[in-house]
Amino acid sequence: MRPTDLARLNEPSAEDPDHPDIAGGLHGGATSVAANMTECALHWLEFLDASERDSDRFVDAVKMENGRPTIDAPRVRSSFEQLSPDFIRIH
């Protein structure tokens, strides 16, 4: 937890000024973790989608000619495909 969150845990609760509001802080922390896990799952799905798209695009890029492998990268069809390596890297 951040220092500001820890300091807030020691503040008295509105219902009972003699006791700190620990439950509110724990609820806020749990809510934050749940939101972060959801965002993490979304990033993972975006990464898998981008990886599959690139895999489909490059599936025929390597060919055997005269017994030697040659690479013939496909042309970029859209600006999204041009940014694809960066998109995968940021995830």
C-alpha positions as a Python dict, from the first residue, in 0.01 Angstrom:
ca = {
    (1, 'M'): (0, 0, 0),
    (2, 'R'): (104, 355, -57),
    (3, 'P'): (204, 568, 245),
    (4, 'T'): (-103, 787, 196),
    (5, 'D'): (-326, 477, 214),
    (6, 'L'): (-151, 360, 530),
    (7, 'A'): (-196, 703, 688),
    (8, 'R'): (-564, 696, 598),
    (9, 'L'): (-602, 362, 777),
    (10, 'N'): (-501, 530, 1101),
    (11, 'E'): (-764, 803, 1068),
    (12, 'P'): (-1063, 758, 1298),
    (13, 'S'): (-1378, 620, 1142),
    (14, 'A'): (-1689, 833, 1111),
    (15, 'E'): (-1892, 590, 1323),
    (16, 'D'): (-1640, 546, 1606),
    (17, 'P'): (-1379, 824, 1646),
    (18, 'D'): (-1183, 613, 1898),
    (19, 'H'): (-1098, 342, 1644),
    (20, 'P'): (-933, 366, 1301),
    (21, 'D'): (-1132, 282, 988),
    (22, 'I'): (-940, -31, 890),
    (23, 'A'): (-1235, -200, 717),
    (24, 'G'): (-1274, 90, 474),
    (25, 'G'): (-908, 74, 383),
    (26, 'L'): (-917, -302, 334),
    (27, 'H'): (-1226, -274, 116),
    (28, 'G'): (-1059, -5, -96),
    (29, 'G'): (-747, -221, -132),
    (30, 'A'): (-947, -528, -233),
    (31, 'T'): (-1144, -324, -485),
    (32, 'S'): (-821, -189, -631),
    (33, 'V'): (-672, -539, -663),
    (34, 'A'): (-986, -666, -838),
    (35, 'A'): (-973, -377, -1085),
    (36, 'N'): (-602, -438, -1153),
    (37, 'M'): (-661, -811, -1211),
    (38, 'T'): (-941, -733, -1456),
    (39, 'E'): (-718, -490, -1644),
    (40, 'C'): (-437, -747, -1647),
    (41, 'A'): (-671, -1007, -1799),
    (42, 'L'): (-778, -760, -2069),
    (43, 'H'): (-415, -686, -2157),
    (44, 'W'): (-346, -1060, -2180),
    (45, 'L'): (-639, -1106, -2418),
    (46, 'E'): (-517, -814, -2631),
    (47, 'F'): (-170, -968, -2644),
    (48, 'L'): (-308, -1307, -2749),
    (49, 'D'): (-521, -1144, -3018),
    (50, 'A'): (-227, -946, -3159),
    (51, 'S'): (0, -1252, -3148),
    (52, 'E'): (-255, -1466, -3331),
    (53, 'R'): (-309, -1196, -3593),
    (54, 'D'): (66, -1177, -3659),
    (55, 'S'): (96, -1554, -3664),
    (56, 'D'): (-177, -1578, -3927),
    (57, 'R'): (-11, -1302, -4130),
    (58, 'F'): (338, -1456, -4126),
    (59, 'V'): (240, -1822, -4158),
    (60, 'D'): (366, -1847, -4518),
    (61, 'A'): (661, -1606, -4483),
    (62, 'V'): (926, -1882, -4474),
    (63, 'K'): (944, -2100, -4785),
    (64, 'M'): (1181, -2367, -4903),
    (65, 'E'): (1330, -2290, -5244),
    (66, 'N'): (1596, -2514, -5396),
    (67, 'G'): (1643, -2683, -5061),
    (68, 'R'): (1711, -2356, -4877),
    (69, 'P'): (1478, -2154, -4657),
    (70, 'T'): (1385, -1809, -4784),
    (71, 'I'): (1192, -1541, -4605),
    (72, 'D'): (933, -1342, -4792),
    (73, 'A'): (760, -1114, -4543),
    (74, 'P'): (406, -1016, -4637),
    (75, 'R'): (332, -657, -4729),
    (76, 'V'): (170, -438, -4470),
    (77, 'R'): (-198, -400, -4556),
    (78, 'S'): (-291, -139, -4295),
    (79, 'S'): (-137, 100, -4047),
    (80, 'F'): (-255, -133, -3770),
    (81, 'E'): (-38, -411, -3911),
    (82, 'Q'): (255, -170, -3926),
    (83, 'L'): (217, -100, -3554),
    (84, 'S'): (166, -465, -3465),
    (85, 'P'): (518, -533, -3328),
    (86, 'D'): (489, -229, -3101),
    (87, 'F'): (142, -337, -2992),
    (88, 'I'): (272, -678, -2887),
    (89, 'R'): (576, -526, -2714),
    (90, 'I'): (369, -294, -2491),
    (91, 'H'): (160, -584, -2367),
}
